[in-house]
Amino acid sequence: MAQENLHSQYPKLFSPFSIRNLNLKNRILSTGHETHLNEHGVIGDRMVAYHEARAKGGAGMIMTEVALVHPGAVFVADPIRVDTDDCIPGYKRLANVLHGYDCGFIAQLFHPGREIVASEDGTAPVSFSASDTPNERFHVIPRPMPIWLVEEIIEYYGNAAARMVEAGVDGVEIVGSHGYLPAQFLNPKVNVRDDKYGGSAENRLRFVREVAANIRAKAGEDFVVGMRLSGDDMSPDGLDIDPMVEICSELAGDGVLDYLSVVAGSSSTLAGAEHIAPPMNHEAGYTAPLSAAIKAKIDIPVFVTGRINQPQIAEQILASGQADICGMTRAMICDPEISNKAFTGRSDDIRACIGCNQACMGHFHAGYPISCIQNPVSGREVKYPTQEPASSPRSVLVVGGGPAGMKAAVIAAQRGHKVTLHERGPQLGGQVLLAQLLPTRAEFGGAITNLTHELSQLGVEINLKSELNLEAIKSLNPDAVILATGATPRRPSFEGDDTAHVVDAWQVLKGEANVGGSVVVTDWRADWIGMGIAEKLAIEGCHVRLAVNGYMPGQTIPMYVRDGGIGRLHKLGVEMIPYVRLFGADEDTVFLQHTMSGEPVIFEGVDTLVLCEGHTPHNPLEDDIRELGIEVHLAGDCQAPRTAEEAIFEGFKVGLIV
């Protein structure tokens, strides 16, 4: 009874649920997502440790990422493969681990069709699809699958499922979402075949039906078979909710599939791909109406995924009947303990995902194992398996209350040190306080909200409006000092700096700049700042020209964030000029230089030049503290200006060694 009261806030979320013979303890799901944690195509130590952390944290069910069912299904370098028996030991090991936590385990089965990102050796492979309809995003023209290959791939799906049965996995999910191969057969805009797999609606459904039937025949009646579909492709070449409801109704009526998992978006276009891992500019739980429309027409369970980052959002979706299970994938990347915390009445302790995409999708797209800017242990569970208590408590002084200093203070305090933090400003947060003021970036401030709560829980002494000098540090007599003093706006020298109206991004965000109606924003970093400042000023009515020292705005940030931002800038009429560097300015003209041709690029009629030229480290104390013989560590921008990810990770690492 006491346990029931603990989770009474989320009665639906923590109610058990059954799918065929699989009994789940709750409705919280970690959906399949690319991790880059496999080891030469098979599951090894890193992936087991990663998923074990989520199972230990209370997840009801975990799905492993897309695994290639056929030798011709390669779409990224070094993917997981289930087309030979080599996969069985890794899946069996993971199944044993997850089942030890009473956690269900579903494996995704995958063929990309025309959605080819890369190959295993760097050459462009031949891609196959229902038809030769080109892919806009990756600029791939596929080869139509001959009948023999269609039939072979259907058999390979079933063979892969049989391997999962042998490995002790509870079920498989056919990945038909995001414009991948099954979706390519279902979509009449892509599938223009005139044989038994194309033409009529019934023929377009045939591939999926035969895949599901082959899996069921080879896996047996006790095995869970589900399918993932996009309720709306959000793409010009995709399907929206109305035809998807009909497709789902047909598939559910066959009696072969045990559930449908609903998402949004498509890999085939940049606009559709943004919804694969929707960033913070999308509302939390925004995909729930899609699952609700499908659930209203079918009688098998429906899952939904898309920006469900808090238990109260999941509870609302479930209680309103929009879905039966909620995918909370990035929420668990950020806080693997989210399930246990919500279940035991500790919702305030949840480290909420802010949808920045920086270290999860950002790492994946760059070819690195995924992680989280707020939780650097994610994806590094093998390297940082435990947080060892300090052998003897020490007095640790943290100078600087931005994300680096806050994280360092949290980790040091968790290990048992007596930690005091001094921040010269009136509140904690550092540059995050400015970042959250950019359009669509308000949720970024959640990183500071989360860290502030952790500091409070640990009893760290916080001193605001406290700028320490060397004498003050000497008087405090710390055993160790962590410097996290951040950076200041970089202001390069250029001709006319003293005659033009020049301000920096910080001044704009703080409301300290009188910006005119015609603005040039010089964007040296090609990151969030230049794009965000340009968007903010355009919203406020300025005519904005964004001059980027790179090949596109947002060149250095995750593509789903960048691409959506470029779309908003275009709608606002912002002129975007790539490949230029700042050269000079006068009263009403900005002089740029093309970075490749060296030729001048001149903007006239300029009222204000806004500099987004990066940052300069602010580190006035290090050398003097070292001369005193006090142990000193650095974290974040005071070493070298980068991003919040590096600041928090370095704060984490410093907190482990003091």
Buried (B, 14 or more C-beta within 10 A) or exposed (E): EEEEEBBEBBEBBBEEBEBBEBEBBBBBBBBBBBBBBBEEBBBBEBBBBBBBBBBBBBBBBBBBBBBBBBEBBBBBEBBBBBBEEEBBEBBBBBBEBBBEBEBBBBBBBBBBBBBBBBBEEEEEBEBBBBBBBBBBBBEBEBEBBEEEBBBBBBBBBBBBBBBBBBBBBBBBBBBBBBBBBBBBBBBBBBBBBEEEBBBEEEBBBBBBBBBBBBBBEBBEEEBBBBBBBBBBBBBEBBBBBEBBBBBBBBBBEEEBBBBBBBBBBBBBBBBBBBBBBBBBBBEBBBBBBBBBBBBEEBEBBBBBBBBBBBBBBBBBBBEEEBBBBBBBBBBBBBBBBBBBBBBBBEBEBBBBBBBBBBBBBBBBBEEEBBBBBBBBBBBBBBEBEEEEEBEEBBBBBBBBBBBBBBBBBBBBBBBBBBBBBBBBBEEBBBBBBBBBBBBBBBBBBBBBBBBBBBBEEBEBBBEEEBEBEEEEBBEBEBBBBBBBBBBBBBEEEBEBBEEBBBBBBBBBBEEEBEBBEBBBBBBBBBBBBBBBBBBBBBEEEBBBBBBBBBEBBBBEBBBBBBBBBBEBBEEBEBBBBBBBBBBBBEEBBBBBBBBEEEEEBEBEEBBBBBBBBBBBBBBEBBEBBEEEEBBBBBBBBBBEBBBBBBBBBBBBBBBBEB
